[in-house]
Amino acid sequence: MILKGQFAKLRPINAADAAITLKWRLSDRAKFMQSGAKTVLEQGNWISNSLKKENEITFIIEFNDVPVGMFAVCNINKTYRHCSIERLLIGEKKLVGNFPIAFESELLLCDYIFNELNMHKINGDIMEDNKDMIKFRKYLGYSFDGVLRDQYIINGEFKSTLLVSVFESEYLNKCRNRLSGLIRLSQL
């Protein structure tokens, strides 16, 4: 399954992506993500294990057929029709430049979640220090549902996360339009 937009293409992650995704995960751009693998072998093992999960799909984001980031839909619950979006990371910012790759990737993934997976709601959590993502989710119309206090340990320090969600109707009536607008604005 491949999701294509005007600029971004999302394809499922595979074992050959271990080195590049590890590079991104160890970069400063991933400072708000949970820690993970430290070697290419560990990253390859993580990818292999994630490919076995029926309730998770990790995508590689490509721009001009070059991997530039990753994004995932996780915790897919078909009974209660909700899931979470995680791991949005543009690892090759210089290659992306001012193109709206992150916005279009979100649009493609959310359309897939609501249209193909038939979900009712998307959940997520945002590290308390990730002010840009908090503002972005607020602008898109996500609801802020609470705080998980001291949820993760990052660099030896406890960090809380903010819980967010968006219903399909909210996505269609507000969020999708705002994402489309951001994509159009970036083309001016």
N, C-alpha and C positions, 0 to 999 in steps of 0.2 A: 504494500500500500504506500503510495507516494502522494503527498499533498502539494499542489503547485499553485503559486500565485504569480503575479507579474514579476516580482523580484526574488522571492524566496521559494525554496523547495524544501520540503520536509520529507526525509526518508528514514526508515527504521535504522537504528544503530546496529553495527555488526562488529565482530571481533577485530577487524582491520582498523577500527576507529580508536583503539585503545591508546595509542601514543598521543594522538592529537587531543583527545578528550582529557587525558591526564595532564597535558600541558595547560589546558584551559583551567582545569580544576585546581591546579597548583599556582595559578596566576593571581595577582591582586584583584582582578575582576571578579573572582569567585569568593571574595572575603566574607560575603553574607551567606554562603552556602555551608552546609554541614561538611565536616572533613570526611575524607574517604581514602581511597587508594594512594599509596606513596610511590609505587613502581608501576611500570607498564604491565608486568605480569599480574599484579593485584588488580589493576584497572581492567585487564582482559578477563580475569575471573569474575569481576563484578558485572561486566557486560554479559558474559555467558550466563551467569545466574539470573540477571534481569530478563534475558530473552526467554527464560523458562517460565516466567510469571505470566499467568493468564490475565491478571488484573492491572497490568502495567505495559506501557509502550513508550520507549525513549526514542526520540527522533534526533537525527542530525539535521541541522539547518544548513542548507547550501545556498550560496550566492554565486552565480555564474559557474555552476557545477563544482565549486570549491567549498569544502566544509568550513563554516565560520562560527558555528555555535550548536547548542543543543537545547532541547525542550522535552518535557515528558508529561504524559497523562498517567496518573497513578491512582491506586486505591479504587479502581473501577468497580462499582457495586451495582450490578444489573438489577438486583432485587429492589433496592431503594432508589435507584437511578441517580446516583451522585458519584463524583470522582474528584480528584484534586489535580491541579496543574502545578508542576514543580520543575526545578532545574533550568529555568530560562537563563541562558548564559550565552552572550555573544563574545566568543573568545578571540575573534580576529577583527577587532574594531577598526584597524587600519584598512583592511580589505573591504569592509562594509561602508566606510566613510559616512556620508549623510543619507544613504539609502535606507528606507524604512523597513529594514529586515526584521527587527524585533516586533514592530507593530503588525506587519503582515503575517509573521509567524504566529502571533497570538490569534489573529483573525482566522487563519487557516485551521489552527488547532481547535479553537472554540467552535467553529462551524462543524468540524468533524465530530467533536464531542456531542453537540446537540443534534446534528442531522443524521449522523451515521451510528453513533453509540446510543442515541435516544436518551441522553441524560436529562434530568430535570434541574440539576444544580452542580455548580463547580465550587469546590472549596479550595482554600489555600492558607498557608501561613507565611508571614513575612517577618524576618528578623527585625527586632525593634530598632536597630541602628540603620536599617535600609530605608532612609528617608525618601529617596527618589522613587522607590517601588511603592511605598505607602502613598505618596502623592499621586502616582500613576494609577493605582487601583482606585483611589478615591475619585479621581477625574473620570475614570471609565464607568463609575457607578456601582462598584462593588460595595456591599454592606460590610461593616466592621462588626464582627460577632462576639468579640471577646479577646482576652489575653491569656496565653499559656505562660505563666510565670516560671522563670528559670528553666525553660524547656530544653535548652542545649548548652553545651560547654564549648565555647569557641576561644581558642588560644588561652585556655585555662580559666576563662571567665564565664560564669553563667549568663545566658542571654534569654530574654523573654521573646515570644513571638506574638504577633497580632493575627487573629483568625479573620479571614475574609471569605465572602461567598457571593455568588451571583446566580440568580435563577435564569432559566432559559428566557422567560418573558422579559426580564431586565436586560439580558444580553441583546435580544432582538430589538427592543425599544430604545435603548440608550447606548450600551457599550459598543455594539457592532457599528453603529453610526459614528461614534467618536473615533473608533479605530480606523474606519474608512476615511474619515476626515483627516486624521493624522497622516495617513498614507498619501492622500491627495495634496496636503500642505507641503509635504516633503518634496514633492515633484515640482513645485513652483520655482 
